[in-house]
């Protein structure tokens, strides 16, 4: 079948053993920020996901290679490095036999020219206190963490093979917010997973309303051929999935607006991403609480700066996802 063919090709190409040698990068982002892929593949085997069968097992890049790549990116102008993998919190387990994301962060933070380090795609089941310690000690790490929880019902989490529980997720969030004041949390959730009842969806909705993630993405469950979940009984009708999706996003609009309004009057560091061509907006940037492409923007209406530069902006207006500001001073 398709999965066996993919696995056979992976074995022939060596994808199950070692990462392919990196060719010279052809950057697809502006020069002032860059994605640093620290590992490829995944060992988690979530029941809805095809990545392990397509990408193979996790293969981490050695720390020294990543530091060299990071220096190259900084040399061409990167001020922000965004660490990505299918599961960044498991970085190093395959080659060092233990998690070493904390060690990698320490090394990257020492590179002159790096202003922001951003973590995406962390798994709630794989956090540990040593990693939190490093985040507390390292000012260059953005007070922003991406932790996809996918759901909060213990039964659904078990069916998804997420290897965590509502209690553990709640404790992790509480610990992170206590130890990292001003933290913006991003998560993603899946609605309409096979067998999701009205009560289980309401449990998720209530949890989102209580926790108030500053940033959130929602997805309707998609039946991926070849996954374990595709064979589950009680597939949720598409109309129900869409209705649940809209309820989640309606709630998140309110949560996001409330948070953004709390920023009005504050002066925040902003990285300028682009010049605008729609007056009165002059520049578009981001705070450290926003990742490129997926989160909100700061719309700068007054002041002089340049693309790729940091500045301090006083926030004057707030909308559901974007905020408006004026440049107060250079960074």
Residue frames relative to the residue before (quaternion, step in Angstrom):
aa qw qx qy qz dx dy dz
X 1.0000 0.0000 0.0000 0.0000 0.00 0.00 0.00
X 0.7585 -0.3939 0.2523 0.4538 3.58 -1.31 0.06
X 0.6591 0.5165 -0.3210 0.4425 3.59 0.91 -0.89
X 0.6581 0.5074 -0.3151 0.4585 3.60 0.93 -0.84
X 0.6269 0.5298 -0.3360 0.4621 3.58 1.05 -0.74
X 0.6579 0.5084 -0.3062 0.4636 3.58 0.93 -0.93
X 0.6662 0.5020 -0.3039 0.4603 3.58 0.94 -0.92
X 0.6376 0.5214 -0.3262 0.4639 3.59 1.02 -0.80
X 0.6512 0.5042 -0.3133 0.4728 3.59 0.97 -0.84
X 0.6255 0.5405 -0.3346 0.4524 3.57 1.02 -0.80
X 0.6555 0.5038 -0.3152 0.4660 3.57 0.97 -0.84
X 0.6585 0.5141 -0.3135 0.4515 3.57 0.93 -0.87
X 0.7370 0.4147 -0.2218 0.4855 3.57 1.02 -0.83
X 0.4923 -0.6835 0.4198 0.3380 3.55 1.27 -0.11
X 0.3660 0.7649 -0.4741 0.2370 3.58 1.21 0.27
X 0.6476 0.5241 -0.3319 0.4425 3.60 1.16 -0.44
X 0.7118 0.4679 -0.2494 0.4607 3.57 1.23 -0.27
X 0.8273 -0.0518 0.0935 0.5514 3.60 0.57 -1.12
X 0.5712 -0.5807 0.4424 0.3752 3.57 -1.15 0.50
X 0.5140 -0.6022 0.5002 0.3506 3.57 -1.16 0.53
X 0.5611 -0.5872 0.4540 0.3665 3.57 -1.11 0.61
X 0.4398 -0.7206 0.4779 0.2427 3.52 -0.93 0.92
X 0.3184 -0.7017 0.6026 0.2078 3.55 -0.97 0.88
X 0.6779 -0.4466 0.3622 0.4581 3.58 -1.28 0.16
X 0.4605 -0.7097 0.4633 0.2638 3.57 -0.80 1.04
X 0.1621 -0.7300 0.6535 0.1174 3.50 -1.18 0.72
X 0.2605 -0.8265 0.4724 0.1608 3.60 0.15 1.28
X 0.2096 -0.7765 0.5862 0.0976 3.53 -1.06 0.88
X 0.6422 0.4842 -0.3188 0.5015 3.57 1.30 0.08
X 0.6319 -0.4694 0.4137 0.4575 3.60 -1.24 0.15
X 0.6173 -0.6104 0.3492 0.3527 3.58 -1.06 0.66
X 0.6576 0.5599 -0.3277 0.3831 3.61 1.11 -0.51
X 0.7653 0.1366 -0.1838 0.6016 3.61 1.23 0.05
X 0.0646 -0.8044 0.5906 -0.0026 3.55 -1.17 0.59
X 0.4027 -0.6751 0.5649 0.2508 3.53 -1.23 0.62
X 0.1408 -0.7719 0.6171 0.0599 3.56 -0.92 0.96
X 0.1975 -0.8028 0.5554 0.0898 3.57 -0.30 1.28
X 0.1892 -0.8406 0.5030 0.0681 3.55 -0.34 1.26
X 0.7882 0.0173 -0.0135 0.6151 3.60 1.24 -0.31
X 0.1689 -0.7522 0.6238 0.1284 3.53 -1.30 0.33
X 0.7207 0.3860 -0.3108 0.4848 3.56 -1.17 0.59
X 0.1736 -0.7926 0.5817 0.0570 3.55 -1.28 0.28
X 0.2485 -0.7749 0.5688 0.1195 3.54 -1.10 0.83
X 0.4895 0.7214 -0.4051 0.2754 3.60 1.24 -0.03
X 0.1500 -0.8404 0.5079 0.1154 3.61 1.11 -0.64
X 0.0751 0.7772 -0.6113 0.1288 3.57 0.68 1.10
X 0.5632 -0.6838 0.3525 0.3017 3.55 -0.86 0.96
X 0.6960 0.4695 -0.2632 0.4753 3.60 1.24 -0.39
X 0.6848 0.5508 -0.2330 0.4164 3.57 1.29 -0.33
X 0.3122 -0.7680 0.5371 0.1555 3.58 -1.02 0.87
X 0.4149 0.7571 -0.4505 0.2274 3.61 1.23 -0.22
X 0.6661 0.4975 -0.3507 0.4311 3.68 0.76 -0.80
X 0.6911 0.4681 -0.2951 0.4650 3.61 0.98 -0.72
X 0.6942 0.4480 -0.2709 0.4939 3.59 1.17 -0.52
X 0.7928 0.3260 -0.1516 0.4921 3.59 0.82 -1.02
X 0.4719 -0.6834 0.4400 0.3416 3.58 1.22 -0.31
X 0.7315 -0.3989 0.3141 0.4551 3.52 -1.36 -0.19
X 0.6450 -0.5220 0.3826 0.4063 3.55 -1.26 0.39
X 0.0216 -0.7693 0.6383 -0.0172 3.53 -1.05 0.91
X 0.1828 -0.8083 0.5554 0.0691 3.57 -0.33 1.29
X 0.4019 -0.6649 0.5669 0.2739 3.54 -1.20 0.60
X 0.5421 -0.6211 0.4429 0.3524 3.62 -0.96 0.72
X 0.6340 -0.5649 0.3779 0.3690 3.55 -1.13 0.72
X 0.6742 0.5100 -0.3215 0.4267 3.59 0.83 -0.90
X 0.6336 0.5161 -0.3367 0.4678 3.61 1.06 -0.64
X 0.6627 0.5040 -0.3053 0.4622 3.56 0.98 -0.83
X 0.6287 0.5179 -0.3393 0.4706 3.59 1.01 -0.74
X 0.6523 0.5061 -0.3166 0.4671 3.59 0.97 -0.83
X 0.6510 0.5026 -0.3155 0.4733 3.59 0.98 -0.81
X 0.6393 0.5253 -0.3220 0.4601 3.57 1.00 -0.83
X 0.6388 0.5177 -0.3294 0.4641 3.60 0.96 -0.80
X 0.6293 0.5298 -0.3288 0.4638 3.58 1.03 -0.79
X 0.6695 0.5006 -0.2967 0.4617 3.58 0.93 -0.90
X 0.6437 0.5008 -0.3165 0.4845 3.57 1.01 -0.80
X 0.6329 0.5570 -0.3246 0.4287 3.56 1.05 -0.75
X 0.7204 0.3859 -0.2438 0.5222 3.57 1.17 -0.53
X 0.7649 -0.4454 0.1756 0.4309 3.55 1.22 0.49
X 0.4705 0.6957 -0.4491 0.3048 3.63 1.19 -0.13
X 0.1618 -0.7728 0.6091 0.0744 3.55 -0.94 0.98
X 0.7520 0.2533 -0.1412 0.5920 3.55 1.27 -0.49
X 0.1122 -0.7691 0.6271 0.0513 3.58 -0.92 0.98
X 0.1694 -0.7941 0.5817 0.0485 3.56 -0.78 1.11
X 0.2455 -0.8026 0.5314 0.1150 3.57 -0.41 1.26
X 0.0159 0.8135 -0.5776 0.0654 3.55 -0.76 1.09
X 0.1714 0.7107 -0.6749 0.1003 3.52 -1.36 0.51
X 0.6367 -0.4763 0.3816 0.4714 3.58 -1.18 -0.02
X 0.7692 -0.0153 0.0089 0.6387 3.58 1.20 -0.61
X 0.2270 -0.8226 0.5041 0.1330 3.58 0.02 1.27
X 0.6341 0.5601 -0.3429 0.4082 3.60 1.05 -0.66
X 0.6686 0.4668 -0.3057 0.4916 3.62 1.20 -0.29
X 0.3091 0.7784 -0.5025 0.2146 3.57 1.23 0.15
X 0.8258 0.2849 -0.2189 0.4347 3.55 -1.02 0.93
X 0.5019 0.6820 -0.4297 0.3137 3.59 1.16 -0.42
X 0.6985 0.4967 -0.2800 0.4326 3.59 0.95 -0.85
X 0.7868 0.3194 -0.1806 0.4963 3.62 0.96 -0.72
X 0.7573 0.3274 -0.1986 0.5290 3.60 1.15 -0.52
X 0.3894 -0.7517 0.4425 0.2960 3.58 1.35 -0.14
X 0.7419 0.1944 -0.2305 0.5989 3.54 1.17 0.67
X 0.5902 -0.5649 0.4331 0.3807 3.56 -1.24 0.39
X 0.0159 -0.8300 0.5569 -0.0272 3.57 -0.82 1.00
X 0.2405 0.7745 -0.5452 0.2124 3.57 1.07 0.64
X 0.6112 0.5564 -0.3510 0.4400 3.58 1.05 -0.70
X 0.6666 0.4900 -0.3030 0.4731 3.59 0.93 -0.86
X 0.6339 0.5316 -0.3295 0.4550 3.58 0.99 -0.81
X 0.6446 0.5208 -0.3243 0.4561 3.59 0.92 -0.88
X 0.6299 0.5345 -0.3391 0.4500 3.60 0.93 -0.84
X 0.6753 0.4946 -0.2930 0.4620 3.60 0.91 -0.92
X 0.6831 0.4894 -0.2969 0.4536 3.59 0.86 -0.92
X 0.6441 0.5466 -0.3255 0.4247 3.58 1.01 -0.79
X 0.6396 0.5396 -0.3250 0.4405 3.59 1.19 -0.43
X 0.5351 0.6350 -0.4072 0.3803 3.60 1.25 -0.25
X 0.3998 -0.7208 0.5155 0.2342 3.55 -0.70 1.08
X 0.7274 0.3895 -0.3077 0.4738 3.57 -0.86 0.97
X 0.6045 0.5174 -0.3599 0.4871 3.59 1.20 -0.38
X 0.1554 -0.7997 0.5759 0.0686 3.58 -0.74 1.06
X 0.8003 0.1155 -0.0366 0.5872 3.57 0.97 -0.88
X 0.0925 -0.7242 0.6800 0.0682 3.53 -1.19 0.80
X 0.0797 -0.8191 0.5681 0.0002 3.57 -0.70 1.07
X 0.2376 -0.7801 0.5669 0.1164 3.58 -0.95 0.94
X 0.0401 -0.7759 0.6295 0.0104 3.55 -0.88 1.02
X 0.8497 0.2435 -0.1541 0.4415 3.54 -1.39 0.35
X 0.2724 0.7263 -0.5801 0.2486 3.58 0.73 1.02
X 0.3599 -0.7360 0.5359 0.2040 3.58 -1.09 0.71
X 0.4881 -0.7028 0.4201 0.3023 3.62 -0.69 0.99
X 0.6573 0.5229 -0.3192 0.4389 3.61 1.13 -0.51
X 0.7466 0.4488 -0.2031 0.4472 3.58 1.20 -0.42
X 0.4206 0.6822 -0.4877 0.3462 3.59 1.19 0.43
X 0.0239 -0.7773 0.6277 0.0355 3.58 -1.22 0.50
X 0.6823 -0.5369 0.3167 0.3819 3.54 -1.20 0.58
X 0.6186 0.5669 -0.3484 0.4178 3.60 1.03 -0.72
X 0.6349 0.5126 -0.3277 0.4762 3.57 1.07 -0.69
X 0.6396 0.5106 -0.3277 0.4719 3.59 0.96 -0.81
X 0.6065 0.5635 -0.3509 0.4376 3.59 1.01 -0.80
X 0.6682 0.5013 -0.3006 0.4602 3.58 0.92 -0.93
X 0.6411 0.5182 -0.3331 0.4577 3.60 0.97 -0.77
X 0.6390 0.5218 -0.3203 0.4655 3.57 1.02 -0.80
X 0.7361 0.4526 -0.2238 0.4508 3.57 0.98 -0.93
X 0.7309 0.4338 -0.2135 0.4818 3.59 1.21 -0.43
X 0.2845 -0.8058 0.4942 0.1595 3.61 -0.11 1.25
X 0.6135 0.5775 -0.3601 0.4006 3.60 1.10 -0.53
X 0.5878 0.5525 -0.3845 0.4488 3.62 1.18 -0.35
X 0.4691 -0.6954 0.4678 0.2786 3.58 -0.70 1.07
X 0.4242 -0.6616 0.5515 0.2796 3.55 -1.11 0.70
X 0.4994 0.5684 -0.4267 0.4954 3.48 0.73 1.30
X 0.0555 0.7969 -0.5992 0.0527 3.57 -0.81 0.97
X 0.2620 -0.7455 0.5982 0.1331 3.51 -1.03 0.91
X 0.0899 0.7957 -0.5857 0.1254 3.58 -0.47 1.25
X 0.1667 -0.8114 0.5510 0.1007 3.63 0.04 1.19
X 0.1880 -0.8005 0.5592 0.1055 3.60 -0.56 1.12
X 0.2735 -0.8094 0.4592 0.2434 3.61 1.28 -0.60
X 0.7614 -0.1909 0.1137 0.6090 3.64 1.02 -0.70
X 0.3258 -0.7444 0.5384 0.2234 3.57 -1.27 -0.02
X 0.5235 0.6058 -0.4264 0.4208 3.61 1.22 -0.20
X 0.4871 -0.6772 0.4637 0.2984 3.59 -0.79 0.97
X 0.6500 0.5149 -0.3343 0.4479 3.59 0.96 -0.76
X 0.6711 0.4861 -0.3015 0.4716 3.58 0.91 -0.90
X 0.6294 0.5343 -0.3355 0.4537 3.60 0.96 -0.82
X 0.6536 0.4992 -0.3127 0.4753 3.59 1.00 -0.80
X 0.6529 0.5046 -0.3105 0.4719 3.60 0.99 -0.81
X 0.6643 0.4872 -0.2927 0.4854 3.57 1.13 -0.64
X 0.3340 -0.7483 0.4869 0.3023 3.58 1.30 -0.37
X 0.2786 0.7957 -0.4895 0.2228 3.56 0.97 0.89
X 0.3268 -0.8051 0.4553 0.1943 3.60 1.30 -0.11
X 0.6725 0.3860 -0.3313 0.5375 3.54 1.01 0.85
X 0.3208 -0.7471 0.5566 0.1707 3.56 -1.29 0.22
X 0.6874 -0.4542 0.3603 0.4374 3.52 -1.32 0.20
X 0.6570 0.5214 -0.3195 0.4410 3.58 0.88 -0.91
X 0.6789 0.4913 -0.2948 0.4592 3.60 0.88 -0.91
X 0.6396 0.5116 -0.3258 0.4723 3.59 0.99 -0.79
X 0.6553 0.5170 -0.3092 0.4557 3.59 0.92 -0.90
X 0.6632 0.5037 -0.3018 0.4641 3.58 0.94 -0.88
X 0.6345 0.5285 -0.3300 0.4574 3.59 1.00 -0.80
X 0.6644 0.5035 -0.3057 0.4599 3.59 0.88 -0.93
X 0.6511 0.5164 -0.3153 0.4582 3.58 0.93 -0.87
X 0.6650 0.5092 -0.3012 0.4558 3.57 0.94 -0.91
X 0.6645 0.5066 -0.3063 0.4559 3.59 0.92 -0.90
X 0.6920 0.4705 -0.2919 0.4633 3.59 0.88 -0.85
X 0.6282 0.5226 -0.3411 0.4647 3.58 1.10 -0.59
X 0.7588 0.4077 -0.2071 0.4639 3.57 0.87 -0.95
X 0.7633 0.2746 -0.1546 0.5639 3.60 1.19 -0.45
X 0.1551 -0.8165 0.5495 0.0851 3.62 0.28 1.19
X 0.7922 0.2805 -0.2268 0.4923 3.55 -1.01 0.85
X 0.3898 0.7430 -0.4641 0.2840 3.57 1.29 0.17
X 0.1949 -0.7280 0.6442 0.1302 3.55 -1.12 0.81
X 0.1688 -0.7990 0.5733 0.0661 3.56 -0.69 1.10
X 0.1266 -0.7563 0.6378 0.0725 3.52 -1.03 0.90
X 0.0216 0.7879 -0.6155 -0.0007 3.56 -1.06 0.71
X 0.2057 -0.7306 0.6201 0.1986 3.53 -1.34 0.00
X 0.1260 -0.7862 0.6031 0.0487 3.54 -1.15 0.69
X 0.2829 -0.7250 0.6061 0.1644 3.52 -1.28 0.58
X 0.1181 -0.7833 0.6069 0.0649 3.58 -0.79 1.00
X 0.7752 0.3438 -0.2507 0.4669 3.54 -1.15 0.61
X 0.2641 0.7487 -0.5555 0.2471 3.59 1.11 0.58
X 0.6440 -0.5539 0.3407 0.4030 3.62 -1.00 0.73
X 0.8255 0.2113 -0.1820 0.4907 3.54 -0.84 1.02
X 0.4277 0.6997 -0.4764 0.3172 3.61 1.24 -0.03
X 0.2500 -0.7871 0.5502 0.1233 3.57 -0.60 1.16
X 0.6761 -0.4558 0.3715 0.4440 3.55 -1.30 0.15
X 0.6616 0.5108 -0.3096 0.4532 3.58 0.97 -0.86
X 0.6613 0.4997 -0.3119 0.4644 3.61 0.97 -0.79
X 0.6331 0.4978 -0.3385 0.4866 3.56 1.03 -0.68
X 0.6465 0.5119 -0.3267 0.4618 3.60 0.95 -0.81
X 0.6025 0.5477 -0.3554 0.4589 3.58 1.08 -0.69
X 0.6471 0.5036 -0.3130 0.4792 3.58 0.98 -0.83
X 0.6677 0.5092 -0.3050 0.4492 3.58 0.85 -0.97
X 0.6518 0.5100 -0.3136 0.4655 3.58 0.96 -0.87
X 0.6412 0.5290 -0.3209 0.4539 3.58 0.97 -0.86
X 0.6578 0.5054 -0.3128 0.4627 3.59 0.91 -0.88
X 0.6518 0.5129 -0.3085 0.4658 3.56 1.07 -0.73
X 0.6716 0.4932 -0.2910 0.4702 3.57 1.10 -0.68
X 0.7294 0.4398 -0.2429 0.4642 3.58 0.85 -1.00
X 0.1284 -0.8371 0.5163 0.1275 3.59 1.09 -0.79
X 0.0517 -0.7957 0.6026 -0.0321 3.53 0.41 1.26
X 0.4759 -0.6912 0.4636 0.2843 3.57 -0.84 0.97
X 0.7796 0.1186 -0.0516 0.6128 3.58 1.14 -0.67
X 0.0655 0.8126 -0.5723 0.0884 3.57 -0.93 0.86
X 0.0983 -0.7500 0.6496 0.0763 3.52 -1.20 0.72
X 0.1362 -0.7918 0.5920 0.0641 3.58 -0.95 0.84
X 0.0952 -0.7875 0.6086 0.0177 3.53 -1.15 0.74
X 0.3798 -0.6666 0.5791 0.2755 3.53 -1.15 0.60
X 0.5609 -0.6152 0.4358 0.3421 3.57 -1.01 0.82
X 0.1354 -0.7731 0.6173 0.0538 3.53 -0.97 0.98
X 0.3938 -0.7448 0.4963 0.2095 3.56 -0.76 1.09
X 0.1212 -0.8225 0.5552 0.0240 3.58 -0.02 1.35
X 0.4308 -0.7079 0.5019 0.2479 3.54 -0.67 1.15
X 0.7781 0.3308 -0.2526 0.4705 3.56 -0.96 0.87
X 0.6160 0.5264 -0.3613 0.4615 3.59 1.25 -0.13
X 0.6426 -0.5297 0.3902 0.3928 3.54 -1.24 0.44
X 0.6825 0.5145 -0.2943 0.4275 3.58 0.89 -0.93
X 0.5616 0.6130 -0.3944 0.3915 3.59 1.14 -0.50
X 0.7140 0.4378 -0.2500 0.4859 3.57 1.17 -0.54
X 0.4544 0.6896 -0.4582 0.3287 3.58 1.25 0.03
X 0.4816 -0.6402 0.5157 0.3036 3.53 -1.18 0.63
X 0.7874 0.3547 -0.2382 0.4443 3.55 -1.37 0.09
X 0.0997 0.7847 -0.5973 0.1326 3.59 0.72 1.05
X 0.4224 -0.7201 0.4975 0.2357 3.58 -0.87 0.97
X 0.5148 -0.6532 0.4529 0.3212 3.63 -0.87 0.89
X 0.6087 -0.5945 0.3888 0.3535 3.58 -1.05 0.79
X 0.6393 0.5379 -0.3344 0.4361 3.58 0.95 -0.83
X 0.6520 0.5011 -0.3118 0.4759 3.58 1.01 -0.80
X 0.6302 0.5357 -0.3317 0.4537 3.59 0.97 -0.84
X 0.6831 0.4894 -0.2949 0.4549 3.57 0.87 -0.92
X 0.6366 0.5219 -0.3317 0.4609 3.57 1.02 -0.78
X 0.6552 0.4986 -0.3098 0.4755 3.59 1.00 -0.79
X 0.6078 0.5523 -0.3429 0.4559 3.58 1.04 -0.76
X 0.6907 0.4793 -0.2858 0.4598 3.59 0.83 -0.95
X 0.6268 0.5229 -0.3479 0.4612 3.60 1.05 -0.62
X 0.6346 0.5149 -0.3304 0.4722 3.60 1.00 -0.77
X 0.7131 0.4586 -0.2765 0.4525 3.58 0.80 -0.97
X 0.5978 0.5465 -0.3621 0.4613 3.59 1.13 -0.57
X 0.6389 0.5053 -0.3138 0.4878 3.56 1.02 -0.82
X 0.6893 0.4957 -0.2986 0.4358 3.59 0.84 -0.96
X 0.5753 0.5684 -0.3864 0.4436 3.60 1.08 -0.55
X 0.6634 0.4942 -0.3008 0.4746 3.57 0.96 -0.85
X 0.6485 0.5174 -0.3139 0.4617 3.59 0.96 -0.90
X 0.6800 0.5006 -0.2831 0.4549 3.56 0.89 -0.99
X 0.6481 0.5150 -0.3199 0.4608 3.59 0.95 -0.84
X 0.6429 0.5188 -0.3219 0.4625 3.57 0.95 -0.85
X 0.6643 0.4911 -0.3100 0.4706 3.59 0.92 -0.85
X 0.6748 0.5004 -0.3081 0.4464 3.58 0.84 -0.93
X 0.6270 0.5292 -0.3439 0.4566 3.59 1.03 -0.68
X 0.6200 0.5481 -0.3477 0.4408 3.59 1.11 -0.58
X 0.6380 0.5374 -0.3205 0.4489 3.59 1.26 -0.33
X 0.5092 0.6623 -0.4241 0.3497 3.61 1.20 -0.39
X 0.7656 0.3062 -0.2697 0.4974 3.54 -0.87 1.07
X 0.6272 0.5305 -0.3420 0.4564 3.58 1.23 -0.35
X 0.3217 -0.6992 0.5999 0.2185 3.57 -1.28 0.44
X 0.0339 -0.8374 0.5425 -0.0577 3.56 -0.53 1.23
X 0.5002 -0.6055 0.5112 0.3491 3.60 -1.14 0.55
X 0.0476 -0.7974 0.6012 -0.0225 3.56 -0.93 0.96
X 0.2445 -0.7324 0.6169 0.1524 3.56 -1.04 0.85
X 0.3303 -0.7722 0.5137 0.1754 3.58 -0.63 1.14
X 0.2306 -0.8149 0.5247 0.0866 3.57 -0.63 1.19
X 0.8175 -0.0823 0.0929 0.5624 3.57 0.98 -0.75
X 0.4631 -0.6207 0.5474 0.3174 3.51 -1.34 0.34
X 0.3458 -0.7564 0.5233 0.1858 3.56 -0.94 0.88
X 0.2258 -0.7679 0.5840 0.1353 3.55 -1.24 0.50
X 0.6114 0.5179 -0.3522 0.4837 3.56 1.22 0.57
X 0.2339 -0.8007 0.5360 0.1296 3.62 0.17 1.26
X 0.5474 -0.1333 -0.8243 -0.0561 1.57 -2.14 1.30
X 0.4595 0.6769 -0.4698 0.3315 3.63 1.19 0.08
X 0.2066 -0.8074 0.5467 0.0804 3.56 -0.76 1.09
X 0.7965 0.0297 0.0176 0.6037 3.57 1.03 -0.85
X 0.2197 -0.7394 0.6184 0.1504 3.56 -1.30 0.42
X 0.0708 0.8111 -0.5749 0.0814 3.55 -0.79 1.00
X 0.3655 -0.7057 0.5618 0.2297 3.53 -1.36 -0.25
X 0.3778 -0.6457 0.6010 0.2813 3.53 -1.27 0.47
X 0.6516 -0.4928 0.3738 0.4391 3.57 -1.25 0.08
X 0.6076 0.5629 -0.3470 0.4399 3.60 1.27 -0.18
X 0.7240 0.3892 -0.2218 0.5246 3.59 1.29 0.12
X 0.2735 -0.7388 0.5962 0.1546 3.56 -0.84 1.04
X 0.5818 -0.5892 0.4113 0.3810 3.60 -1.09 0.56
X 0.8465 0.2618 -0.2011 0.4178 3.52 -1.29 0.65
X 0.7928 0.3251 -0.1745 0.4852 3.62 0.98 -0.69
X 0.7548 0.3608 -0.1981 0.5108 3.60 1.15 -0.49
X 0.7320 -0.4451 0.3029 0.4176 3.55 -1.32 -0.11
X 0.3706 -0.7158 0.5572 0.1995 3.53 -1.39 0.11
X 0.3353 -0.6689 0.6105 0.2598 3.51 -1.37 0.28
X 0.1988 -0.7831 0.5829 0.0863 3.57 -0.66 1.14
X 0.1913 -0.8131 0.5449 0.0724 3.58 -0.38 1.26
X 0.1579 -0.8327 0.5287 0.0465 3.57 -0.62 1.16
X 0.8064 0.1219 -0.0591 0.5756 3.59 1.19 -0.27
X 0.6645 0.4972 -0.3809 0.4076 3.56 -1.01 0.84
X 0.3926 -0.7157 0.5351 0.2174 3.55 -1.27 0.41
X 0.1975 0.7439 -0.6186 0.1576 3.55 -0.98 0.94
X 0.3496 -0.7156 0.5520 0.2467 3.57 -1.27 -0.25
X 0.6009 -0.5427 0.4420 0.3862 3.56 -1.24 0.48
X 0.7868 0.2974 -0.2415 0.4839 3.54 -0.96 0.93
X 0.6328 0.5162 -0.3275 0.4752 3.58 1.30 -0.06
X 0.4046 -0.6597 0.5700 0.2761 3.52 -1.32 0.42
X 0.0307 0.7594 -0.6498 -0.0106 3.53 -1.24 0.55
X 0.3995 -0.6499 0.5663 0.3122 3.52 -1.34 0.00
X 0.0894 -0.8171 0.5696 0.0027 3.55 -0.75 1.08
X 0.3175 -0.7151 0.5900 0.1994 3.53 -1.04 0.84
X 0.3452 -0.7641 0.5135 0.1825 3.56 -0.68 1.15
X 0.1500 -0.8360 0.5272 0.0255 3.56 -0.73 1.12
X 0.7987 0.0938 -0.0386 0.5931 3.60 1.16 -0.55
X 0.1576 -0.7889 0.5883 0.0824 3.57 -1.22 0.47
X 0.0894 -0.7618 0.6405 0.0385 3.52 -1.13 0.82
X 0.7703 -0.3627 0.2233 0.4746 3.59 -1.24 0.01
X 0.8339 0.1267 -0.0447 0.5353 3.59 0.85 -0.90
X 0.7539 0.3289 -0.1942 0.5345 3.61 1.08 -0.60
X 0.1909 -0.7420 0.6250 0.1496 3.52 -1.32 0.40
X 0.3322 -0.7311 0.5686 0.1785 3.55 -1.26 0.53
X 0.0684 0.8210 -0.5635 0.0612 3.55 -1.00 0.81
X 0.3113 -0.7075 0.5999 0.2064 3.51 -1.39 0.15
X 0.5219 -0.6490 0.4489 0.3238 3.56 -0.98 0.83
X 0.2394 -0.7897 0.5553 0.1032 3.54 -0.77 1.12
X 0.7685 -0.1864 0.1536 0.5925 3.58 1.05 -0.79
X 0.6143 -0.4955 0.4255 0.4427 3.60 -1.25 0.15
X 0.6286 -0.5500 0.3954 0.3821 3.57 -1.26 0.42
